[in-house]
Amino acid sequence: MPTLKPLDYTPKQISISLVGRAIAHPCRVKMIELLIKNPQLTNRELTERLHLSKSTIHDHLTKLWDAGLINVSYFPHSLCVEITQEQIEMYRKLETLFDFKPKKAYHLSLLD
């Protein structure tokens, strides 16, 4: 498999890819929606609310942070996850782009 070579892609192409990857999983979309309702949560609170392991939460948070959709601060024994008004507005713009139903019935099980 070819590797990503920084000189082969523009910063805009890389940025779009990072955001696409970040919102590609329903759990990460749900995390953003939780943060919009509660602009500051810890990784422990996300673990409890989403019923996922700390390592899974960490992996999801890393992808969201890489895309610039959230902010993460490190504290002893926990992470503080925040979303700013600017990040909320960016997410709202993305929501309007994806305001449609999937074409394949296979994916509908994800919506329940």
C-alpha positions in Angstrom: 0.0 0.0 0.0 1.4 3.4 -0.9 2.4 5.7 1.9 1.3 9.3 2.3 4.0 11.6 1.1 3.6 15.2 2.4 4.7 16.7 -0.9 2.2 14.8 -2.9 -0.9 16.6 -1.4 -1.9 20.1 -0.6 -2.6 21.2 2.9 -6.3 21.6 1.9 -6.4 18.0 0.6 -4.9 16.7 3.8 -7.2 18.8 6.0 -10.3 17.6 4.1 -9.1 14.0 4.5 -8.6 14.4 8.2 -12.1 15.8 8.7 -13.6 13.1 6.5 -11.8 10.4 8.6 -12.9 12.1 11.8 -16.6 12.1 11.0 -16.5 8.7 9.3 -17.6 6.8 12.4 -21.0 7.2 14.0 -19.4 7.1 17.5 -17.3 10.1 16.7 -20.3 12.0 15.4 -22.1 11.1 18.6 -19.1 12.4 20.7 -19.3 15.8 18.9 -23.0 15.9 19.6 -22.5 15.2 23.2 -19.8 17.9 23.4 -22.2 20.4 21.8 -24.7 19.7 24.6 -21.9 19.6 27.2 -19.0 21.7 25.9 -16.5 20.2 28.4 -16.3 16.5 29.3 -13.6 14.2 30.5 -12.6 11.0 28.8 -14.0 9.1 31.8 -17.4 10.8 31.3 -17.4 9.9 27.6 -16.5 6.3 28.5 -19.5 6.1 30.8 -21.9 7.7 28.4 -20.8 5.8 25.3 -20.1 2.4 27.1 -16.7 2.1 25.4 -13.3 1.4 26.8 -10.9 4.2 27.6 -8.5 3.1 24.8 -11.4 3.2 22.2 -12.4 6.6 23.4 -8.8 7.8 23.2 -8.5 6.5 19.6 -11.7 8.3 18.6 -10.6 11.5 20.4 -7.3 11.5 18.6 -9.0 11.4 15.2 -11.3 14.3 16.2 -8.4 16.3 17.6 -6.3 15.7 14.5 -9.1 17.1 12.4 -9.4 20.2 14.6 -13.0 19.4 15.6 -12.2 19.3 19.4 -9.6 20.4 21.9 -8.0 18.1 24.4 -6.2 19.1 27.6 -4.1 16.6 29.6 -4.6 16.4 33.4 -3.3 13.8 35.8 -5.3 10.6 35.2 -7.7 12.1 32.7 -8.3 14.1 29.6 -10.5 17.2 29.4 -12.3 17.4 26.1 -13.7 20.7 24.9 -15.5 22.1 21.9 -15.4 25.7 21.0 -18.2 27.8 19.3 -16.0 27.9 16.2 -15.7 24.1 16.1 -19.4 23.8 16.7 -20.0 26.0 13.7 -17.6 24.0 11.6 -19.5 20.8 12.5 -22.9 22.4 11.7 -21.6 23.2 8.2 -20.5 19.6 7.8 -24.0 18.5 9.0 -25.6 20.4 6.1 -23.4 18.6 3.6 -24.5 15.2 4.8 -28.3 15.8 5.2 -29.4 12.7 3.3 -30.2 9.0 3.8 -27.8 6.3 2.8 -28.7 4.4 -0.4 -27.9 1.0 0.9 -30.2 -0.7 3.4 -27.1 -2.3 5.0 -26.1 1.0 6.5 -29.6 1.7 7.9 -28.8 -0.5 10.9 -26.3 2.2 12.0 -29.1 4.8 12.2 -31.2 2.9 14.8 
